[in-house]
Amino acid sequence: MTTPPTSPRESLAHTLATFADEPDTGMAVVATRNVPVPGAVTGLTWGDLRALAAEAGTAAASTALSHEYLAEIAARAEAATAGPWGFYDGDNYADVAADLKMTGRGSYSCRQQVARLEDESYWEDPAHEDDEEPASEQMAADAAFIAHARTDVPALLAEVERLRAALSSAADAIAEQDDEIADWSAKNAALRAELADRPTRAEVLRQAAPEMDAIAYEYGVFGVGSRLRQLADAAEAGESR
């Protein structure tokens, strides 16, 4: 990808291609954990996103760089003639060869010839019938592309694997953080439930008022219960005393 996605459809296709190895049952987006019951997880699985992509007509994008496809590319690269490859640009042809070395003007040596491009086949291609560019220039460009592919393809495969490993590591780290957040959320919910079961300050003061009033009365002190009830009213009203 050379530019960021510019639409929801492109973003979905890009996401599915990036995480092509994720199983359908894996969670792609977690909405809630332990709700409505402990252990419950809600959200969207990778299978859900792939189904949505198929409905949106982007199923092909989700498998464009699947693990199987990359393995096929790697197998083709491994089976090809060992490199490095070079190319020779002749007058009406271009050669691609392994360990190509120029030995003089218009001559070269090599370990093995890989391919030869000829200008005759170039002009037979309908796609070039209106070309003003000389056939030799196109052949040289094609030969250079083929020759460099011997090293470019393995390098690109290695970079894809490196990036996917980095993405997988980041996804694992995010999953760990999600689990930690879920754990703290559960603890927070438990504490809130415990606090909700406890009597409020106003309730404690009102419950204590009669007993404290009786004790104070024995010592000739009056109005303790009334004061506690006033404090309870203030606490209930949110006033500080």
Disulfide bonds with the S-S distance in Angstrom:
none
